[in-house]
């Protein structure tokens, strides 16, 4: 058991039959009251982000997540097919579990599939991915007094804001946490 006072961001635990990972934690101790521990968590099964309040000293059960490196093979229409790179075993994950990740996945990419006791929870993307620009609005000459941006569509269909000098066919680096342009590849 883990005492809630010791929770840290990134830690995974079980509470009320739900699997959570800690995003943020705040300790509130006033003179005459017991410590209140407010934990901002993400439910790993449905993706909901909520706040849970505990009393100092409460305990939660730790949860150990397994990560397997797998290669994204193809889209079956309603699911995505992945292959274990060591055993060549294939699994399918429903598309509705990977809505955000779909914006950065392309066939043959290696990703970490997160599992808990055999239950597939999702895909852990790398921090940054390199994608090709398939469409880019033309840059307006003379519009460089400030850091001007224009829209660009990537090979996965994701639309981002890029600097004016980025053209169609170029490779750009995207941050997967927020989906924003990070630089040229």
C-alpha positions, 0 to 999 in steps of 0.5 A: 500500500502507498500512503497518499502523502507519498504520491508523485506525478507519474505514479499509478494506483488503484482506487475504487476499482479504477486505475489512475495515474497522478498528474498533480498533487497538492498538500493542504495543512492548516493548524487545527485540521488534518492534512488534506491531499488533493490529487489530480488524476487521469483514469487510464481506462476512460481518459477522464481527468478528475480531482480526488481528495484524501485525508493525510495518511490514507492508503491506496493500492499501487498498480504496476503497468507493463509496457511492450514495444510494438510496431503499428501495422495498419488500420482495420477500419474500427481498430488499429493493428499492432505487432510485438517486435520480439514475438511477432504476436499481433493485437488490435486496439479499438480506434476510440481508445486512441483518438489523440494518438491517431494524429501522430501514428503512421504505419511501421512506427514503434510505440509502447503499448501499456497494459495492466494485468493483460488489459490493454490501456493504450499507447505511449507515444514518444515525446516528439515525432517527425511527420511530413507536411502534405499541404501548406498555405502560401506564406504572405511576403512582408508579414514577418514583423512578428513571428507569423504562422500559417496552417499546415496539414500533416500526413496523418491529417493533423493540422498545425500552425507552422512558421512561414518558411515551412513548405509542402513536402518538408519533414517537421518535428511535432510534440505529441503532448500538445500537438504543436510544431517543435522544429524542422527535422 
